[in-house]
Amino acid sequence: MEIIAIQPLVALVAGILILIVPRLLNIIVAVYLIVVGLMGLFPGLINLSGGG
């Protein structure tokens, strides 16, 4: 599964959680920015190809 296919699902879950518990917005945004930043700095950090 590619990261592109996971992003809409993560966005949907995050949106629902924010509607239920608005205080989660800060945590969700912070985690998202950290993950996107790490993926941008280290593109090979997450190897989803399964190859050795």
C-alpha positions as a printed Julia matrix, in Angstrom:
52×3 Matrix{Float64}:
   0.0    0.0    0.0
   1.35   3.41  -0.88
   1.49   6.47   1.36
  -0.77   8.27  -1.11
  -3.51   5.69  -0.49
  -3.18   6.04   3.29
  -3.4    9.84   3.48
  -7.15  10.16   2.72
  -7.96   7.54   5.35
  -5.8    9.29   7.96
  -7.41  12.63   7.08
 -10.89  11.17   7.46
 -10.14   9.59  10.85
  -8.44  12.78  12.08
 -11.41  14.89  10.97
 -13.87  12.67  12.83
 -11.72  12.71  15.98
 -11.45  16.51  15.83
 -15.23  16.8   15.6
 -15.66  14.51  18.61
 -12.79  15.86  20.74
 -11.68  19.32  19.55
  -8.68  19.35  21.94
  -7.1   16.62  19.81
  -6.57  19.17  17.03
  -3.24  20.38  18.44
  -1.91  16.86  18.91
  -3.09  15.61  15.52
  -1.64  18.61  13.68
   1.68  18.33  15.54
   2.02  14.6   14.82
   1.07  15.11  11.17
   3.63  17.87  10.71
   6.37  15.82  12.37
   5.62  12.77  10.21
   5.45  14.78   6.98
   8.66  16.63   7.91
  10.52  13.4    8.63
   9.29  11.84   5.38
  10.45  14.95   3.51
  13.9   14.97   5.11
  14.44  11.21   4.96
  12.51   9.83   1.95
  14.02   6.36   2.44
  13.07   6.24   6.13
   9.85   4.34   5.49
  10.38   1.4    3.14
   7.0    0.07   2.08
   8.25  -1.87  -0.94
   8.95  -4.97   1.17
  12.11  -5.67  -0.75
  15.34  -6.58   1.04
